[in-house]
Amino acid sequence: MGVRSGLLVKTPLEPWIYNKISGRVGMAGQITRQMIESYQLHHLKTTLALAAERSPYYRRLLTGLALDKIGSLKDLRNIPFTTAADIKANSMGMLCVSQSEISRVVTLSSSGTTGRPKRVFFTTTDQELTRDFFRCGMSTLVQPGDRVLILLPGKAPGGVGRLLAEGLQRMGVHAVPHGIVQDVRKTLEVMERERINALVGIPTQVLALARYGPPAQNNYGLSVKNMLLSTDYLPRAIIAAIEKAWNCRVYNHYGMTEMGLGGGIECQARSGLHLREADLYFEIINPDSGENLPDGEEGELVFTTLTRQGMPLIRYRTGDLASFIPNPCSCGTVLKRLTRVKDRIEGRVPLGGGGYLSMSMLDEALFAVDGVINFKAAIAAANGPDRLSIEVQLADWAGREVLDQISKSILSISEIAKNVHQGYLTLAPVQVDRSAVLWPPTKRCIQEPSLT
Ligand SMILES: [Zn+2]
């Protein structure tokens, strides 16, 4: 087990990163920021050289830049960004290996209506780094002998669920790959039958499990101790609801396919994400000017891969908003801490009477209502005030009183109340979907159908 600082175990990512940097299995505490940063600088230069030599896309982009003059991490700021649109248009041109060396291609269909899908390529070595990150990260919350249900897609070789299961098996944890939840009752039966005591899933899916029975009724006599919820944004209201229903601890993982699936995970302090700093170099930038922001200021998260072979990404703009937390984590690590990602830049919808509405505001208000398991939101501009429509998916037992609470909760968002009061916004009656099949998890955002 890791080194204790007070009552908290230090993040296992620290000795893991120390080991990757030094090549030695060492005690936590021997690592310094300076060691991490000189390792990152070395690998940044290697990545830039690899991309300039092997990738036709990056060769063009990096031509004329004095890559050999890069002497500090700050010098990276002179290198252009890579965007999601760049990947869509040039994914093949970003490859640094021959196609025969690619073992996994992930195709991400865009949520919008236009454009090509994003394709991200990985070699066997790239995938092994992810498996190893999952093994290390999961040791924050599970131990040998635990029985972990994996409610993630990708049970096939190379898929996220499979890589996680393989990582867990390496540490003597019994992994039960399940896939996405469709029928809540059936999944709860699997949990009971398999004597599951930890799980990894997507927030709204696990919320649906936790809210299957009426409040205060114990679901199936489960004894889940710890769980990891993996997503771009994890609402506090969902954490509170699940922890209350199951008397367990919720940890947050943040990652995206472009990062190699894994990006960062909370330690036992659960107050910010520690990052996969040996494989990824993170920056926070002002999304408008592109300038780097100091720790503590919120901006767009940007990362550069340090060890990726198949398709390195240089200064990739995630579109996610977060900040680095300036003061050290109470677990005592020297690793950086990222706030939970709050919103997508494109996910903030401006309101006519001032301010904006985002999915995270709606999430906190609506998921706080017991009985809500998911919802969709849309804002349409007609020839008058904007109209906000919300469709909710409710637990079976939820009655009329839950709908009343939802309406109150929507108006508890001050931006909504103000705009409704001033006549800039109207609220459509809340629609309810009571189908037994859960909505498939997708990137959650406010739809803007007729804002053209
Ligand atoms: Zn920590």
Boltz pocket constraint, residues with backbone or C-beta under 6 A from the ligand:
constraints:
  - pocket:
      binder: B
      contacts: [[A, 9], [A, 10], [A, 11], [A, 267], [A, 268], [A, 269], [A, 272], [A, 274], [A, 329], [A, 330], [A, 331], [A, 332], [A, 333]]
      max_distance: 6.0
